[in-house]
Amino acid sequence: MSTILGVLQVIIAVVMVFLILLHSGKDAGLSGAFGIGGGGSQIGGGSMVERNLDRATIFFAILFAVNTIVLLKI
């Protein structure tokens, strides 16, 4: 069980790194390379994409924290 949770922890960490790099920062970061963000000039509701990206990042962060606590209790 510990091995499965350890592998899951690594997968969640990789997904979180990818999601965090997709967030637009001051200089748009990697999110500009994938067409996410771009400020208000983007047609098609870029704010909705950013909001969903925020939700996914928060979800995986909570999953990461819960998995860490479970791994510590085992």
C-alpha positions, 0 to 999 in steps of 0.5 A, spaced: 500 500 500 505 504 501 508 503 494 502 505 491 501 511 495 508 513 493 507 512 486 501 516 486 505 522 490 510 522 485 504 522 479 501 528 483 507 532 484 509 532 476 501 534 475 502 539 480 508 542 477 505 542 470 499 546 472 503 551 476 507 552 470 501 553 466 499 559 470 500 566 467 505 570 471 508 577 470 511 575 463 505 570 461 510 564 463 509 557 459 502 559 459 503 563 453 506 557 449 500 553 450 495 559 448 492 559 456 491 566 459 494 572 454 490 577 458 484 581 456 485 581 448 484 573 448 477 572 445 473 566 447 473 567 455 480 566 457 478 568 464 474 561 464 480 557 462 484 561 468 479 559 473 478 552 471 486 552 471 486 555 478 481 549 480 485 544 478 491 546 481 487 547 488 484 540 487 491 537 486 494 541 491 489 538 496 490 531 494 497 532 494 497 534 502 492 529 503 496 523 500 502 526 504 498 525 511 496 518 509 503 516 507 506 519 514 500 515 518 502 508 514 
